[in-house]
Amino acid sequence: MLNSLQNPLSLIGRVLIALLFIPAGFSKIAGFSGAVGYIASKGVPLPELSAAAAIGVELGLGLLLLVGFQTRWAALGIALFTVVITFIFHAYWAVPAEMMMMQKQAFFKNIAVVGGLLTIAAWGAGAWSIDGQRKG
């Protein structure tokens, strides 16, 4: 039974993970100066360039993940990006005690998302994708 669900589950999984990144990319475009300010507040060098790179990853690679084109590379790129930003923006070990639980939860949620992205990178997008259609 699970084999017959492989393609719809792969599609649903890609859509749900892409929903984390695509709206975030659009949000950074709409509020670019705010995104730059937040990035700068975390001590990230070249905050304008970093915000533009984040938009490229979240929106560009997020859309590739959504439609299933170059899916393994897109998932790997987003996974790497997510690991890096997680250690910068959710450093729960370096926040006041009253913020620790929230930041720790965000940290480990992001790490779990990386796990899902690595699974997509390992197994691909499934048949219900551009990659799947090009293969078949």
N, C-alpha and C positions, 0 to 999 in steps of 0.2 A: 504494500500500500504506500509506504513512504517513497518508493521509487517513482510512483505516478505523481507524487506531490513535489518532486525535486525542482521542476522548472517554475511552478507558481511560487514555491517557497523561496527560491533564489531571487525571483523578481521582487517579491514582497520585502525580502531582506535588504536588497539593494535600495529600494525606494525608501524604506524606513531609515537606513543609515544616511542616505543622501539628504533626507529631510533635516538632519542635524547641520549639514554644511551649506547647502544652497541658500536657505534663508539668511544664514549668518553672513554669507558673502554679500548678498543684496543689502543687508543691514549696514555692513561696513561701507558700502558705496554711498548709501543714503546719509550716513552719519560719519563721513570720512574723518573730519577733524576730531570728533569725539573718540573714534577708534584710535587715531594717532595719539591723542592725549593719554588714553588708557594704556596703550603699548609703551609710551614714553614713561609713564608712572611706574612701570615695572622694571625700568632700567634697560630696556632693549635698545641697542644701538640702531641708528637710522630708522626711527619709528615710521616715517612716511613710506620708505621702501618696504619695511616689514608689513605695514598695513596693506600695501599693494600686493605683496607676495601672498599674504593671507587671503586676500580677495581672489587671487589667481588660483590658489589651492581650493578654497572652499567653493567658489563658484565654478571655476573651470573643471577641476578634477571631480567635483561633486556632480556636475552635469554629465561628465563621461561615465561616472559610476551609475548614475540614474538610468541612462540609456543603454549601458552595457557595451561601451566602445573602449577598446584598450583597457578593459576593466581591471585586469591584474595589476598593470602599472599604475592606474589611477588609485586603486585601493592601497597599493604599497606607498605611493606618494602621500596620500591622506594619512595613512598610519604613521609615517615618519613625522609629518607635520604635527599630528596630534600628540605624539610622544614628546616632542620638543616643547610645544606650548603648554602641555600639562605640567611639566616640571617648572616652567616659568610662572604660569598663572594660577596654579593650584598647589603651591609649595606649602602644604599643611603643617609641616614641621617648623616653619618659620613665621607663623602667624600667631597673634594673641590667642589665648586659650578659648575665648568665647567664639572665635572664628574657626577653630581647628576642626570640629566635627563637620561643618559644612564644606570646608575645603578638602578634607580627607574624602568625603563622599564624592565630591566632584572629581577628585583625582582618580579614584578607583573606578568611577563610571567611565571616565575617559579611557582608562587602561582597558576596560572591558570592551569599549568600542574598538580600540586598536586590535583586540583579539578577533572581533568580528571582521574587521577589515583584512587582517592577515588570513583569515579563513577564505575570504573572497579572493585574495591574491593567490592563495594556494590552489583553489578549485575552479576559479573563473566565474563567469556571470550566469552560466546556464544557457539553455537553448533559446529562452525568451529574451534575447538581447541582440544587439547588432553583432557582437562577436560570435554569438551562437548561430546567427543567420548566415554570416560570412563563412563559417566553418562548414555548415551543412550545405 
